[in-house]
Amino acid sequence: MSTHAADVPGIPSDRSRRDFVRAAVGTGFAAAVLPVTAQTIKTDSTGLTVGEVMIPSGDFKMPAYRAMPAGKTNLPVVLVVSEIFGVHEHIADVARRFAKLGYLAIAPELFVRQGDAQSFGEIGKLLSEVVNKVPDAQVMGDLDATVAWAKANGGDTGRLGVTGFCWGGRVTWLFAAHNPAVKAGVAWYGQLQGVPSELKPKNPIDLVGQLKAPVLGLYGAEDQGIPVAAVDQMKAALATGNAAAKASQFVVYPGAPHAFHADYRPSYKKDAAEDGWKRCVAWMKANGVA
């Protein structure tokens, strides 16, 4: 996992996790990223229906943050997949940005069975105690359930996109290979390679032949966890894949580190983030998610 503790200010170790209990998903910031930076973007909810919803996934009720134009139906759908910090305020803000553009955007809390990602003040503990215990198969099933919920609640899943950041960037690649309803994916600095394990048997580079939809990869040239060489290897694999693989593209931003879109963190690079967002929206529209 290419998340750098140096980028994330810590919190005092004696702070109780209870201090970070939230009224609802999508409110507040994860303990591990506090304090947030001054340039943090806040998108208002005027004209939107926003807030927590509960999505049935098997016999489990999964919380998610939903944002959509108020009173509208038959909307294109975008799944927003979080970083390791879960569905905190930044991810909710991204969902509102999509909703302002006319989308039903849903960010499911995919770590919730394993623990509360927002309560951990140390990234190492968050990874070992929660994130690294989440099976890919569980994530795919929960995203499938999110799509089903969207279809029943104002979404047109014939126009389905998925985007995600860091951990969610890797998941974006996986879901684009998993669910045939996906029309477009945008992966922000998601892991491309890795050692297979029981919980993570395949990585994006292993799945290029199974992609159901083209993916736009937005990566930073200075990402210490995902070197440009890994991007180049993925490009080469995509070039020999199926039609969706061959239609996939990468943009690598010079001077950009990991998490360059995260406006609440010191890693934020405004130019790269804004260009990436424009490309993300255009990619969705160009591939039928509009």
PENORSUL-V15475 format. One record per pair of residues at least 6 apart in sequence whose C-alpha atoms are under 8 Angstrom apart, sorted by sequence separation. I is the first residue (numbers start at 1). GAP is how many residues later the second one is. D is the distance in Angstrom with one decimal. If there is no record, write none. Layout:
BEGIN
i->I gap->GAP d->D
i->I gap->GAP d->D
END
This chain:
BEGIN
i->22 gap->6 d->6.8
i->55 gap->6 d->5.5
i->56 gap->6 d->6.2
i->98 gap->6 d->7.4
i->99 gap->6 d->6.1
i->111 gap->6 d->6.7
i->120 gap->6 d->5.7
i->150 gap->6 d->7.6
i->151 gap->6 d->5.7
i->163 gap->6 d->6.9
i->164 gap->6 d->7.6
i->176 gap->6 d->6.0
i->196 gap->6 d->6.0
i->221 gap->6 d->7.1
i->239 gap->6 d->6.8
i->240 gap->6 d->7.2
i->261 gap->6 d->7.9
i->262 gap->6 d->5.3
i->263 gap->6 d->7.8
i->284 gap->6 d->6.7
i->29 gap->7 d->7.9
i->54 gap->7 d->5.8
i->55 gap->7 d->5.0
i->98 gap->7 d->6.2
i->150 gap->7 d->7.1
i->164 gap->7 d->7.1
i->175 gap->7 d->7.9
i->196 gap->7 d->7.4
i->221 gap->7 d->6.0
i->238 gap->7 d->4.8
i->239 gap->7 d->5.2
i->260 gap->7 d->5.3
i->261 gap->7 d->5.5
i->263 gap->7 d->7.8
i->54 gap->8 d->5.4
i->55 gap->8 d->6.2
i->164 gap->8 d->5.8
i->176 gap->8 d->7.4
i->238 gap->8 d->5.5
i->259 gap->8 d->5.9
i->260 gap->8 d->4.3
i->261 gap->8 d->6.6
i->54 gap->9 d->4.6
i->55 gap->9 d->7.0
i->82 gap->9 d->6.2
i->96 gap->9 d->7.4
i->117 gap->9 d->6.4
i->163 gap->9 d->5.8
i->176 gap->9 d->6.4
i->194 gap->9 d->6.3
i->258 gap->9 d->6.9
i->259 gap->9 d->6.6
i->260 gap->9 d->5.0
i->261 gap->9 d->7.5
i->20 gap->10 d->7.6
i->53 gap->10 d->5.8
i->54 gap->10 d->6.2
i->81 gap->10 d->7.9
i->95 gap->10 d->5.2
i->147 gap->10 d->6.9
i->162 gap->10 d->6.1
i->193 gap->10 d->5.5
i->238 gap->10 d->7.2
i->257 gap->10 d->6.4
i->260 gap->10 d->7.7
i->20 gap->11 d->6.7
i->52 gap->11 d->6.5
i->53 gap->11 d->5.4
i->80 gap->11 d->7.3
i->95 gap->11 d->6.6
i->192 gap->11 d->6.2
i->193 gap->11 d->6.5
i->261 gap->11 d->7.3
i->52 gap->12 d->5.6
i->53 gap->12 d->6.2
i->95 gap->12 d->7.1
i->173 gap->12 d->7.1
i->191 gap->12 d->7.9
i->192 gap->12 d->5.1
i->193 gap->12 d->6.0
i->260 gap->12 d->6.9
i->261 gap->12 d->4.6
i->52 gap->13 d->4.6
i->53 gap->13 d->6.6
i->117 gap->13 d->6.8
i->162 gap->13 d->7.9
i->172 gap->13 d->6.2
i->191 gap->13 d->7.7
i->192 gap->13 d->5.8
i->256 gap->13 d->6.5
i->260 gap->13 d->6.2
i->261 gap->13 d->7.9
i->51 gap->14 d->5.4
i->52 gap->14 d->6.1
i->80 gap->14 d->7.7
i->115 gap->14 d->7.8
i->116 gap->14 d->7.7
i->117 gap->14 d->7.8
i->162 gap->14 d->7.7
i->172 gap->14 d->6.9
i->173 gap->14 d->6.7
i->235 gap->14 d->7.8
i->50 gap->15 d->7.3
i->51 gap->15 d->5.5
i->80 gap->15 d->6.7
i->92 gap->15 d->7.2
i->114 gap->15 d->7.9
i->115 gap->15 d->5.7
i->172 gap->15 d->5.7
i->235 gap->15 d->7.7
i->261 gap->15 d->8.0
i->50 gap->16 d->5.5
i->51 gap->16 d->6.7
i->91 gap->16 d->7.2
i->114 gap->16 d->5.3
i->256 gap->16 d->7.0
i->49 gap->17 d->7.8
i->50 gap->17 d->4.3
i->114 gap->17 d->7.6
i->169 gap->17 d->7.5
i->170 gap->17 d->6.9
i->49 gap->18 d->5.7
i->50 gap->18 d->6.6
i->169 gap->18 d->4.2
i->48 gap->19 d->6.6
i->49 gap->19 d->5.4
i->111 gap->19 d->6.9
i->114 gap->19 d->6.8
i->168 gap->19 d->7.5
i->169 gap->19 d->5.0
i->170 gap->19 d->7.8
i->171 gap->19 d->7.6
i->231 gap->19 d->8.0
i->253 gap->19 d->6.4
i->11 gap->20 d->7.0
i->48 gap->20 d->5.5
i->49 gap->20 d->6.0
i->78 gap->20 d->7.8
i->87 gap->20 d->6.7
i->111 gap->20 d->6.7
i->114 gap->20 d->6.7
i->162 gap->20 d->7.3
i->168 gap->20 d->7.9
i->169 gap->20 d->5.9
i->170 gap->20 d->4.2
i->10 gap->21 d->7.8
i->11 gap->21 d->7.0
i->48 gap->21 d->4.4
i->49 gap->21 d->4.9
i->87 gap->21 d->7.2
i->160 gap->21 d->6.6
i->161 gap->21 d->5.7
i->169 gap->21 d->3.7
i->170 gap->21 d->5.1
i->10 gap->22 d->5.9
i->47 gap->22 d->6.1
i->48 gap->22 d->4.6
i->49 gap->22 d->7.9
i->65 gap->22 d->7.4
i->87 gap->22 d->5.8
i->160 gap->22 d->5.1
i->161 gap->22 d->5.7
i->162 gap->22 d->6.6
i->163 gap->22 d->5.6
i->164 gap->22 d->6.8
i->165 gap->22 d->6.5
i->166 gap->22 d->6.2
i->168 gap->22 d->6.6
i->169 gap->22 d->7.0
i->170 gap->22 d->6.5
i->9 gap->23 d->7.1
i->10 gap->23 d->6.9
i->11 gap->23 d->6.6
i->47 gap->23 d->5.7
i->64 gap->23 d->7.7
i->86 gap->23 d->6.2
i->111 gap->23 d->6.7
i->158 gap->23 d->6.7
i->159 gap->23 d->7.6
i->160 gap->23 d->5.6
i->161 gap->23 d->4.9
i->162 gap->23 d->4.8
i->163 gap->23 d->4.6
i->164 gap->23 d->5.5
i->165 gap->23 d->4.7
i->166 gap->23 d->5.2
i->167 gap->23 d->5.9
i->8 gap->24 d->6.7
i->9 gap->24 d->6.0
i->10 gap->24 d->6.5
i->11 gap->24 d->8.0
i->86 gap->24 d->7.4
i->157 gap->24 d->7.1
i->159 gap->24 d->6.6
i->160 gap->24 d->7.1
i->161 gap->24 d->5.7
i->162 gap->24 d->6.5
i->163 gap->24 d->5.7
i->164 gap->24 d->6.0
i->165 gap->24 d->6.4
i->166 gap->24 d->4.5
i->167 gap->24 d->7.2
i->228 gap->24 d->8.0
i->8 gap->25 d->5.2
i->9 gap->25 d->6.1
i->10 gap->25 d->7.9
i->26 gap->25 d->7.5
i->67 gap->25 d->8.0
i->78 gap->25 d->6.7
i->80 gap->25 d->6.8
i->82 gap->25 d->7.2
i->86 gap->25 d->6.9
i->163 gap->25 d->7.5
i->165 gap->25 d->6.4
i->166 gap->25 d->7.0
i->8 gap->26 d->7.4
i->9 gap->26 d->6.6
i->25 gap->26 d->7.7
i->26 gap->26 d->7.5
i->66 gap->26 d->7.9
i->76 gap->26 d->7.5
i->77 gap->26 d->5.7
i->78 gap->26 d->6.3
i->79 gap->26 d->5.8
i->80 gap->26 d->5.9
i->81 gap->26 d->5.9
i->164 gap->26 d->7.8
i->24 gap->27 d->7.7
i->25 gap->27 d->5.9
i->65 gap->27 d->6.4
i->75 gap->27 d->7.0
i->76 gap->27 d->5.2
i->77 gap->27 d->4.8
i->78 gap->27 d->4.8
i->79 gap->27 d->5.1
i->80 gap->27 d->4.7
i->81 gap->27 d->7.1
i->24 gap->28 d->6.2
i->67 gap->28 d->5.9
i->68 gap->28 d->7.4
i->75 gap->28 d->5.7
i->76 gap->28 d->6.1
i->77 gap->28 d->5.9
i->78 gap->28 d->6.5
i->79 gap->28 d->5.9
i->80 gap->28 d->7.6
i->185 gap->28 d->6.9
i->187 gap->28 d->6.9
i->189 gap->28 d->7.1
i->66 gap->29 d->7.2
i->67 gap->29 d->5.5
i->75 gap->29 d->5.8
i->77 gap->29 d->7.8
i->79 gap->29 d->8.0
i->110 gap->29 d->6.4
i->174 gap->29 d->7.4
i->183 gap->29 d->7.5
i->184 gap->29 d->5.3
i->185 gap->29 d->6.4
i->186 gap->29 d->5.4
i->187 gap->29 d->6.1
i->188 gap->29 d->6.0
i->189 gap->29 d->5.9
i->190 gap->29 d->8.0
i->205 gap->29 d->5.8
i->208 gap->29 d->6.8
i->209 gap->29 d->7.9
i->215 gap->29 d->7.8
i->65 gap->30 d->7.9
i->68 gap->30 d->8.0
i->69 gap->30 d->5.8
i->86 gap->30 d->8.0
i->88 gap->30 d->7.2
i->174 gap->30 d->6.1
i->177 gap->30 d->6.5
i->182 gap->30 d->6.8
i->183 gap->30 d->5.1
i->184 gap->30 d->5.5
i->185 gap->30 d->4.4
i->186 gap->30 d->4.7
i->187 gap->30 d->4.8
i->188 gap->30 d->4.8
i->189 gap->30 d->4.7
i->208 gap->30 d->5.8
i->214 gap->30 d->4.6
i->215 gap->30 d->7.6
i->67 gap->31 d->7.9
i->68 gap->31 d->4.6
i->69 gap->31 d->6.8
i->86 gap->31 d->5.6
i->173 gap->31 d->5.7
i->177 gap->31 d->7.5
i->181 gap->31 d->7.9
i->182 gap->31 d->6.0
i->183 gap->31 d->7.3
i->184 gap->31 d->6.0
i->185 gap->31 d->6.2
i->186 gap->31 d->5.9
i->187 gap->31 d->6.1
i->188 gap->31 d->6.2
i->189 gap->31 d->7.0
i->211 gap->31 d->7.4
i->213 gap->31 d->5.0
i->214 gap->31 d->5.9
i->217 gap->31 d->7.9
i->219 gap->31 d->7.5
i->221 gap->31 d->5.8
i->67 gap->32 d->5.6
i->68 gap->32 d->7.5
i->85 gap->32 d->5.4
i->86 gap->32 d->6.3
i->110 gap->32 d->7.1
i->143 gap->32 d->7.9
i->178 gap->32 d->7.6
i->180 gap->32 d->5.4
i->186 gap->32 d->7.4
i->205 gap->32 d->6.9
i->209 gap->32 d->4.9
i->210 gap->32 d->7.5
i->212 gap->32 d->6.0
i->213 gap->32 d->7.6
i->214 gap->32 d->7.7
i->215 gap->32 d->7.7
i->216 gap->32 d->5.7
i->217 gap->32 d->6.2
i->218 gap->32 d->6.0
i->219 gap->32 d->6.3
i->220 gap->32 d->5.3
i->221 gap->32 d->5.6
i->222 gap->32 d->7.1
i->69 gap->33 d->6.1
i->84 gap->33 d->7.1
i->85 gap->33 d->5.7
i->170 gap->33 d->7.7
i->174 gap->33 d->7.4
i->177 gap->33 d->5.1
i->178 gap->33 d->7.4
i->179 gap->33 d->7.0
i->180 gap->33 d->7.7
i->208 gap->33 d->5.7
i->209 gap->33 d->5.5
i->211 gap->33 d->5.8
i->214 gap->33 d->5.5
i->215 gap->33 d->4.8
i->216 gap->33 d->4.9
i->217 gap->33 d->4.5
i->218 gap->33 d->5.1
i->219 gap->33 d->4.8
i->220 gap->33 d->4.9
i->221 gap->33 d->5.1
i->222 gap->33 d->5.7
i->223 gap->33 d->7.0
i->224 gap->33 d->7.3
i->225 gap->33 d->7.6
i->68 gap->34 d->7.0
i->69 gap->34 d->7.2
i->108 gap->34 d->8.0
i->140 gap->34 d->8.0
i->170 gap->34 d->6.8
i->177 gap->34 d->3.9
i->178 gap->34 d->7.3
i->192 gap->34 d->7.7
i->208 gap->34 d->7.4
i->211 gap->34 d->6.1
i->214 gap->34 d->4.5
i->215 gap->34 d->6.5
i->216 gap->34 d->5.7
i->217 gap->34 d->6.2
i->218 gap->34 d->6.1
i->219 gap->34 d->6.3
i->220 gap->34 d->6.5
i->221 gap->34 d->5.9
i->222 gap->34 d->5.4
i->223 gap->34 d->4.4
i->224 gap->34 d->7.1
i->68 gap->35 d->5.9
i->69 gap->35 d->7.3
i->108 gap->35 d->7.6
i->140 gap->35 d->6.4
i->144 gap->35 d->7.5
i->176 gap->35 d->5.6
i->177 gap->35 d->5.3
i->191 gap->35 d->6.6
i->214 gap->35 d->7.8
i->216 gap->35 d->7.7
i->218 gap->35 d->7.7
i->220 gap->35 d->7.0
i->221 gap->35 d->5.7
i->222 gap->35 d->4.5
i->223 gap->35 d->4.5
i->67 gap->36 d->8.0
i->68 gap->36 d->4.5
i->176 gap->36 d->5.7
i->177 gap->36 d->7.3
i->209 gap->36 d->6.9
i->220 gap->36 d->4.5
i->221 gap->36 d->6.6
i->222 gap->36 d->7.1
i->67 gap->37 d->6.0
i->68 gap->37 d->6.3
i->176 gap->37 d->5.7
i->189 gap->37 d->7.5
i->193 gap->37 d->7.4
i->208 gap->37 d->5.8
i->219 gap->37 d->7.9
i->220 gap->37 d->5.1
i->25 gap->38 d->6.9
i->66 gap->38 d->7.3
i->67 gap->38 d->5.3
i->108 gap->38 d->7.2
i->140 gap->38 d->7.3
i->173 gap->38 d->7.9
i->176 gap->38 d->7.6
i->192 gap->38 d->7.0
i->220 gap->38 d->6.0
i->25 gap->39 d->6.6
i->26 gap->39 d->5.9
i->66 gap->39 d->5.8
i->67 gap->39 d->6.6
i->176 gap->39 d->7.4
i->192 gap->39 d->7.5
i->219 gap->39 d->7.5
i->25 gap->40 d->6.1
i->66 gap->40 d->4.6
i->106 gap->40 d->7.7
i->220 gap->40 d->7.3
i->65 gap->41 d->5.7
i->66 gap->41 d->6.5
i->64 gap->42 d->6.6
i->65 gap->42 d->5.1
i->84 gap->42 d->7.9
i->173 gap->42 d->7.0
i->192 gap->42 d->7.1
i->64 gap->43 d->5.4
i->65 gap->43 d->6.3
i->84 gap->43 d->7.6
i->64 gap->44 d->4.0
i->65 gap->44 d->7.9
i->106 gap->44 d->8.0
i->63 gap->45 d->6.2
i->64 gap->45 d->5.4
i->50 gap->46 d->7.7
i->62 gap->46 d->7.1
i->63 gap->46 d->5.7
i->104 gap->46 d->7.7
i->62 gap->47 d->6.7
i->84 gap->47 d->6.6
i->48 gap->48 d->7.9
i->62 gap->48 d->7.8
i->43 gap->50 d->5.8
i->62 gap->50 d->7.4
i->104 gap->50 d->7.6
i->42 gap->51 d->6.5
i->45 gap->51 d->6.8
i->48 gap->51 d->7.0
i->104 gap->51 d->6.2
i->41 gap->52 d->7.8
i->44 gap->52 d->7.5
i->48 gap->52 d->7.4
i->32 gap->53 d->7.6
i->43 gap->53 d->6.5
i->43 gap->54 d->6.6
i->30 gap->55 d->5.9
i->30 gap->56 d->7.6
i->30 gap->58 d->6.1
i->218 gap->58 d->6.7
i->29 gap->59 d->5.1
i->28 gap->60 d->5.9
i->29 gap->60 d->5.5
i->26 gap->61 d->5.2
i->27 gap->61 d->5.7
i->28 gap->61 d->5.2
i->29 gap->61 d->7.4
i->25 gap->62 d->6.3
i->26 gap->62 d->4.5
i->27 gap->62 d->5.0
i->137 gap->62 d->7.6
i->25 gap->63 d->6.7
i->26 gap->63 d->4.8
i->136 gap->63 d->6.0
i->26 gap->64 d->7.7
i->79 gap->64 d->8.0
i->135 gap->64 d->4.4
i->136 gap->64 d->5.6
i->216 gap->64 d->7.6
i->26 gap->65 d->6.9
i->27 gap->65 d->7.6
i->134 gap->65 d->7.0
i->135 gap->65 d->6.3
i->136 gap->65 d->8.0
i->26 gap->66 d->5.0
i->133 gap->66 d->7.5
i->79 gap->67 d->8.0
i->216 gap->67 d->7.3
i->189 gap->69 d->6.5
i->189 gap->70 d->7.1
i->77 gap->73 d->7.2
i->77 gap->78 d->5.8
i->75 gap->79 d->6.3
i->76 gap->79 d->6.0
i->77 gap->79 d->6.4
i->73 gap->80 d->7.9
i->74 gap->80 d->5.4
i->75 gap->80 d->4.7
i->76 gap->80 d->5.3
i->77 gap->80 d->6.1
i->73 gap->81 d->4.3
i->74 gap->81 d->5.0
i->75 gap->81 d->5.3
i->76 gap->81 d->6.7
i->79 gap->81 d->7.9
i->81 gap->81 d->7.6
i->83 gap->81 d->7.3
i->72 gap->82 d->7.2
i->73 gap->82 d->6.4
i->74 gap->82 d->4.9
i->76 gap->82 d->7.7
i->77 gap->82 d->6.2
i->78 gap->82 d->5.9
i->79 gap->82 d->6.3
i->80 gap->82 d->6.1
i->81 gap->82 d->6.2
i->82 gap->82 d->5.9
i->83 gap->82 d->5.2
i->84 gap->82 d->7.5
i->76 gap->83 d->5.0
i->77 gap->83 d->4.9
i->78 gap->83 d->4.6
i->79 gap->83 d->4.6
i->80 gap->83 d->5.2
i->81 gap->83 d->4.3
i->82 gap->83 d->5.8
i->83 gap->83 d->5.2
i->84 gap->83 d->5.8
i->25 gap->84 d->7.7
i->57 gap->84 d->7.3
i->76 gap->84 d->6.2
i->77 gap->84 d->6.2
i->78 gap->84 d->5.3
i->79 gap->84 d->6.2
i->80 gap->84 d->5.6
i->81 gap->84 d->6.6
i->82 gap->84 d->7.7
i->83 gap->84 d->4.9
i->84 gap->84 d->7.8
i->57 gap->85 d->5.8
i->78 gap->85 d->7.2
i->82 gap->85 d->6.9
i->83 gap->85 d->5.4
i->32 gap->86 d->7.3
i->82 gap->86 d->5.1
i->83 gap->86 d->7.9
i->30 gap->87 d->7.3
i->31 gap->87 d->5.7
i->32 gap->87 d->7.7
i->81 gap->87 d->4.7
i->30 gap->88 d->4.0
i->31 gap->88 d->5.6
i->32 gap->88 d->6.0
i->33 gap->88 d->7.8
i->57 gap->88 d->5.4
i->80 gap->88 d->8.0
i->81 gap->88 d->7.4
i->29 gap->89 d->7.1
i->30 gap->89 d->6.4
i->31 gap->89 d->5.8
i->32 gap->89 d->4.2
i->56 gap->89 d->6.8
i->57 gap->89 d->7.9
i->30 gap->90 d->7.4
i->31 gap->90 d->4.9
i->32 gap->90 d->5.6
i->55 gap->90 d->7.1
i->81 gap->90 d->7.4
i->30 gap->91 d->7.9
i->32 gap->91 d->6.3
i->55 gap->91 d->6.5
i->81 gap->91 d->7.4
i->166 gap->92 d->7.9
i->56 gap->93 d->7.8
i->166 gap->93 d->7.0
i->55 gap->94 d->6.4
i->165 gap->94 d->7.6
i->186 gap->94 d->6.2
i->186 gap->97 d->7.7
i->20 gap->98 d->7.2
i->21 gap->98 d->7.2
i->20 gap->99 d->5.8
i->184 gap->99 d->7.3
i->185 gap->99 d->7.5
i->184 gap->100 d->5.9
i->18 gap->101 d->7.6
i->17 gap->102 d->5.1
i->17 gap->103 d->7.0
i->184 gap->103 d->5.9
i->183 gap->104 d->6.2
i->184 gap->104 d->7.7
i->183 gap->105 d->6.5
i->184 gap->105 d->7.1
i->183 gap->106 d->6.7
i->13 gap->108 d->7.5
i->11 gap->110 d->5.9
i->10 gap->111 d->6.2
i->10 gap->112 d->6.7
i->5 gap->118 d->6.4
i->161 gap->123 d->6.6
i->161 gap->128 d->6.1
i->159 gap->129 d->6.1
i->160 gap->129 d->5.8
i->159 gap->130 d->4.6
i->159 gap->131 d->6.8
i->3 gap->163 d->7.6
i->2 gap->164 d->7.4
i->1 gap->166 d->7.2
i->90 gap->172 d->7.7
i->90 gap->174 d->7.3
i->103 gap->187 d->7.6
i->2 gap->189 d->7.2
i->1 gap->190 d->6.9
i->77 gap->212 d->7.3
i->76 gap->213 d->5.9
i->76 gap->214 d->5.7
i->2 gap->222 d->7.3
i->3 gap->222 d->7.3
i->41 gap->222 d->6.4
i->2 gap->223 d->4.3
i->40 gap->223 d->5.0
i->41 gap->223 d->7.4
i->1 gap->224 d->7.2
i->2 gap->224 d->6.7
i->39 gap->224 d->6.3
i->40 gap->224 d->4.4
i->39 gap->225 d->6.6
i->40 gap->225 d->7.9
i->37 gap->226 d->7.6
i->38 gap->226 d->7.4
i->37 gap->227 d->5.1
i->36 gap->228 d->5.0
i->37 gap->228 d->5.8
i->36 gap->229 d->6.1
i->37 gap->229 d->6.8
i->33 gap->232 d->7.2
i->3 gap->255 d->7.3
i->2 gap->256 d->7.5
i->3 gap->256 d->8.0
i->8 gap->257 d->6.9
i->7 gap->258 d->7.1
i->8 gap->258 d->7.6
i->7 gap->259 d->6.2
i->7 gap->260 d->6.4
END
